[in-house]
Amino acid sequence: LLQRMWSVQIYYTRDDQNHHYQDWNKSLLVLLNHVLNLYGVLAANLNDLDASRDVVQMAELLLTKTASSSEQFYQRRQGITETCPEQLQLLPDVISFNSVMMAWGKSVQKSHFKNKRRQLNAKAVQAASTAAAERAQTILMLLLDLSVHDSELTPTETSYNAVLGAWA
């Protein structure tokens, strides 16, 4: 759905163009944040550790696709890059990053796997938990890097709590 919405090209008169693109961009951002949050909910409710990890990796891939590099991301946010005026610009916000960090934390909640029918190897759960926490921390570091260029991307209390929760 997001990919289909990204490819939408709408033509307006020059006077209307900026206003309509801003509305579309806001709608796309809300949709992106809902999708990222749903990935986290799905990951938290799966009975399989590997499947849960795979779901969160898809969420992270979607996030990184929209924020490919800090310099390029900064330039896109500031409107510095030359883009086709008919293109929509989907740029993640702090909520987008927080959703993926929380998804990593939810993907390996130890209590989630305690009462499953098949017993998981404790070492496998610990390794997956450490890897998930490291991924959440990496995303936080990316957010901190992006915030140097854009104060709107400054990590919030939720950002830090998501990483702490992943390590817990």
Buried (B, 14 or more C-beta within 10 A) or exposed (E): EBEEBBEEEEEEEEEEBEEBBEEBBEEBBEBBBEBBBBBBEBBBEBEEBEEBBEBBBBBBEBBBEBBEEBEEBBBBBEEEEEEEEEEBBBBBBBBBBBBBBBBBBBBBBEEBBEEEEEEBEEEEBEEBBEBBBBBBBBBBEBBBBBBEBBEEBEBBEBBEBBBEBBEE
